[in-house]
Amino acid sequence: MKHAESFPEISEFKAITGIILGLAFAVSLYLLLYLTRDTFRVLSIISAQNDVASIWILTDAETRFYNFFYASVAVILGHSVCMTFWFDIPRKFFSGRNFPRHFFVPDQRGLNYYFLSWFSQLAVVFGVFFCVAIPAGYRFINLFQDYKEIFIMIPIVLFLNMWISIRRRFKKQSLRWMIITFLILTLLSFGLSRINPVNYRSINQILMNFDLIEST
C-alpha cells in the first residue's frame, strides 16, 4: 500500500526564522509599494502645469483601499517566502523525491518572481505615463472607481495560486489549513495597512500649496 506523503518536520529555530523572514519581507515590500505610490504623487507636480486638478491627491478612502491592497500582496508573498524557507530541504541521496521541495518550492519561487516582475512593470508604466508624462493622466483611468474589482481579485487569486499544488496532493486535508491561513493573513494585512510611513495628508497639503505658490 502506498503511504501518504507528509510534510517534513521543522525545527523550532527554523520555524521562528521563517516567520521572521516572511514578516520582514512583507513589511519591506509594503513600505516600498507605499513610498513608490507617494513618490509618483509628488512627481505629478511635473505635469501639473499650474492646475491643481492635475496633481494626484488621494482621499482617505482611496488611501485606505490602496494600503490594504499593498499590505495584502506583501503579506501573501511574505507567507510564500516563509513557506519556501521552511520546506526548502536538500534532497538526500537515494531518498526519492522530497514532497515539498520537488513541486512546492519551485512553484512558490516562480510565483514570487513572475508576479513581482509583472506588477512592477505595470506600476512603473502607470506611474510614468499617467502621473508624470501626461498631465493629469491618472484621471483618464481612474483605478479606484473603475477597476476596484481587479485590486480585490489580485490578492485572492495570488493566495489561491499558492495552494494549487498542496490542494492537489492533500485535497480535504489541506482545506482547514487554507482557511485558517487565509484568516491569519487577512488580519495581518489589515494591521499592516494601518501603518502610514509618511503622512499622506501632509503630502496632499504640500501638493496643493505648491500649486498655490506657482499660481501667484
C-alpha positions in Angstrom: 0.0 0.0 0.0 1.3 3.5 -0.9 2.0 5.6 2.1 0.5 9.1 2.2 3.0 11.9 1.7 3.6 14.2 4.6 5.5 17.4 5.3 8.9 17.1 6.9 9.4 18.1 10.5 10.5 21.6 11.0 12.7 22.6 14.0 11.6 25.4 16.3 14.6 27.5 15.2 13.7 27.1 11.5 10.0 27.8 12.2 10.8 31.1 14.0 13.4 32.1 11.5 11.0 31.5 8.6 8.3 33.6 10.3 10.7 36.5 10.9 11.9 36.3 7.3 8.3 36.3 6.0 7.3 39.3 8.2 10.5 41.2 7.3 9.8 40.7 3.6 6.1 41.7 3.9 6.9 44.9 5.8 9.7 45.8 3.4 7.6 45.2 0.3 4.7 47.2 1.8 6.9 50.1 2.6 8.4 50.0 -0.9 4.9 50.0 -2.6 3.6 52.7 -0.3 6.6 55.0 -0.8 6.6 54.4 -4.6 3.0 55.5 -4.8 3.7 58.7 -2.9 6.8 59.3 -5.0 4.7 59.3 -8.1 2.2 61.6 -6.5 4.9 64.1 -5.8 6.2 63.7 -9.3 2.8 64.5 -10.7 3.8 68.2 -9.9 6.0 68.0 -13.0 2.9 67.6 -15.3 0.6 69.8 -13.2 1.2 73.0 -15.2 -0.4 75.2 -12.6 -3.6 73.1 -12.4 -4.4 71.7 -9.0 -6.7 69.1 -10.7 -3.6 67.7 -12.4 -2.0 66.8 -9.1 -2.7 63.3 -7.8 -4.4 63.9 -4.4 -5.7 60.8 -2.6 -8.8 60.8 -0.4 -8.9 58.9 2.9 -11.0 56.1 1.3 -8.5 55.7 -1.6 -5.6 55.7 0.7 -7.1 53.0 2.9 -8.0 50.9 -0.1 -4.6 51.1 -1.7 -2.9 50.5 1.6 -4.9 47.3 2.2 -4.1 46.1 -1.3 -0.4 46.7 -0.9 -0.5 45.0 2.5 -2.4 42.0 1.2 0.1 41.4 -1.6 3.0 42.0 0.7 1.7 39.6 3.4 0.8 36.9 0.8 4.3 37.0 -0.8 5.8 37.2 2.7 4.0 34.0 3.6 5.3 32.4 0.4 8.9 33.3 1.5 8.3 31.8 4.9 6.9 28.5 3.4 9.7 28.3 0.9 12.3 28.7 3.7 10.6 26.0 5.8 10.4 23.4 3.0 13.5 24.1 1.0 15.2 21.0 2.4 18.1 19.5 0.4 17.3 16.2 -1.2 19.2 13.3 0.4 20.9 10.7 -1.9 18.7 7.7 -2.6 15.8 9.3 -0.7 13.5 9.7 -3.6 11.7 12.9 -4.4 11.1 15.2 -1.5 7.4 16.2 -1.4 7.7 19.9 -0.6 10.9 20.5 -2.5 10.2 18.9 -5.8 7.0 20.8 -6.5 6.1 23.3 -3.8 9.3 25.3 -3.6 9.7 25.8 -7.4 6.0 26.8 -7.5 6.5 29.5 -4.8 9.7 30.9 -6.2 8.1 31.1 -9.7 5.0 32.8 -8.2 7.1 35.4 -6.4 9.3 36.2 -9.4 6.6 36.4 -12.1 4.1 38.3 -10.1 6.7 40.9 -8.8 8.1 41.2 -12.4 4.6 41.8 -13.9 3.3 44.1 -11.1 6.5 46.3 -11.0 6.4 46.8 -14.8 2.7 47.7 -14.7 3.2 50.1 -11.8 6.1 51.9 -13.4 4.2 52.2 -16.7 1.2 53.7 -14.9 3.3 56.0 -12.7 5.4 57.4 -15.6 2.8 57.8 -18.2 -0.2 58.8 -16.1 1.4 60.8 -13.3 4.4 62.4 -15.0 4.4 62.2 -18.8 0.7 63.0 -19.3 -0.8 66.0 -17.4 -3.5 64.6 -15.1 -3.2 61.3 -17.0 -4.4 59.3 -13.9 -7.8 60.9 -14.3 -8.3 59.2 -17.7 -8.0 55.8 -16.0 -9.5 56.0 -12.5 -8.3 52.8 -11.0 -10.1 53.3 -7.7 -13.5 53.9 -9.2 -13.5 51.9 -12.4 -11.2 48.9 -11.6 -11.7 48.3 -7.9 -12.7 44.7 -8.5 -9.3 43.9 -10.1 -7.5 45.1 -7.0 -9.8 42.9 -4.9 -9.3 39.8 -7.1 -5.5 40.0 -7.4 -4.7 39.1 -3.7 -7.4 36.4 -3.8 -6.0 34.8 -6.9 -2.5 35.2 -5.6 -3.4 33.4 -2.4 -5.3 30.6 -4.0 -2.5 30.0 -6.5 -0.2 29.3 -3.6 -2.3 26.3 -2.6 -2.8 24.7 -6.0 -0.1 22.1 -5.6 -0.9 21.4 -1.9 -4.6 21.0 -2.7 -3.9 18.5 -5.5 -1.9 16.3 -3.0 -4.0 16.6 0.1 -7.4 17.8 -1.0 -9.7 17.8 2.0 -6.8 17.5 4.5 -5.5 20.9 3.4 -8.8 22.8 3.3 -8.8 23.6 7.0 -5.3 24.9 7.0 -6.0 27.0 3.9 -9.0 28.7 5.6 -7.0 29.3 8.8 -4.1 30.7 6.9 -6.5 33.0 4.9 -7.9 34.4 8.1 -4.5 35.0 9.7 -3.1 36.7 6.6 -6.2 38.9 6.3 -5.8 40.1 9.9 -2.1 40.7 9.3 -2.9 42.6 6.1 -5.4 44.8 7.9 -2.9 45.6 10.7 -0.1 46.4 8.3 -2.3 48.6 6.2 -2.9 50.8 9.2 0.8 51.8 9.1 1.4 55.0 7.2 5.2 55.5 7.0 4.6 59.1 5.8 1.7 61.4 6.5 -0.3 61.3 3.3 -2.5 64.2 4.4 0.6 66.3 4.7 1.7 65.3 1.2 -1.8 66.3 -0.1 -1.4 69.7 1.6 2.1 70.2 0.2 0.9 69.4 -3.3 -1.9 71.8 -3.0 0.3 74.5 -1.5 2.8 74.1 -4.4 0.1 74.8 -6.9 -1.0 77.9 -5.0 2.6 79.2 -4.9 3.1 78.5 -8.6 -0.2 80.3 -9.4 0.8 83.5 -7.6 
